[in-house]
Amino acid sequence: MKTIMILAAGNVVAGGIVGLMDVFSFTNTLYRRLHPEATQDLFHCHIVSSDGAAITTNQGFQLAAMGLTDAAQLQAADAVVLASSLVTNKSEFKEYAQEFAPLLEPLKAYAETGKPIAAYCSGTLMLAASGLLENRRATTVWWLSQMFERNFARVNLCMDTLVVSDGQFHTAGATTSNLSLALHLVGLLAGEALAQQMAKILLIDPNRSSQQPFMTMAITPQQHQDELVSKIQQWMQSNLDKNWLLDEIAQKFALGKRTLIRRFKRALNETPASYMQRLRVDEAKRLLETTELALEQIVERVGYEDVSSFRKLFIQLTSLSPRAYRQKFNTHTCC
């Protein structure tokens, strides 16, 4: 029997916890079918709150939880998972951190056992807040990546991968990546063969390895106070159809080129050139999703002349070719 402890606090995302537990529950069903002689389930899952009281989900209903009588109780688990809370901004994260705080010391004590610790979505921020991820590779939900980088600079954030493992730590992206994370834990604790069988039964794509195709700048908050940079961002968004030089952009806004680069880096943690590239790829993604325009036409609309170089950039930022992206996300494309 393997015991999974799910640490939960704050305005928890209901589907994240329930979906995670469903994977382990269905795995138990398959395990019993494959091993009729088994006298107990393979996995036992427990939701843990700081005080043992039921936790309230983002949907307003409650999930029963247990408390910890001592640190040894958590240390007996075979794996610990940090559940996500509904976090969209700094104040919501601060509230989540306050409610999770009593669980941090038991979590750190558990880490000394060397057994698996997993987190997904905003739970990865809480794992980073514990200090356990310092100088390690991890991933998080893509729309909170800027918050993550600003607050946890000593964590090597890898946003091109859906599930990242570094030693005993296993992190995943947005809420539904918890299914891939659960399968990953099944593989670690019960073998890859069983995890592969569950992937087929639950229709979870085992090759869904990257978050990049799902990222969009349209809903990523720009959390900075530089009004001039905001104006330049808006201008860039409206002028994607020409291949502007940095000198031309700087001149248009009465800045020196070095000043333009410096202010962008301070406000957005990237250069104007890389920001413009991401804007162009984002617009190309929108056109691939919503139109049947040829790639050559799309490339022209986003200010590129060389289709080959733009295709390379597109693959670099999305992990898919433009054709593969259209096949995946254009719902109007005939089968």
Salt bridges, closest charged atoms under 4 A:
GLU37 OE2 - HIS35 ND1 3.52
ASP41 OD1 - ARG32 NE 2.82
GLU105 OE2 - LYS108 NZ 3.71
GLU134 OE1 - ARG154 NH1 3.39
ASP166 OD1 - ARG136 NH1 3.10
ASP226 OD1 - ARG263 NH2 2.85
GLU270 OE2 - ARG278 NH2 2.53
GLU283 OE2 - ARG286 NH2 2.74
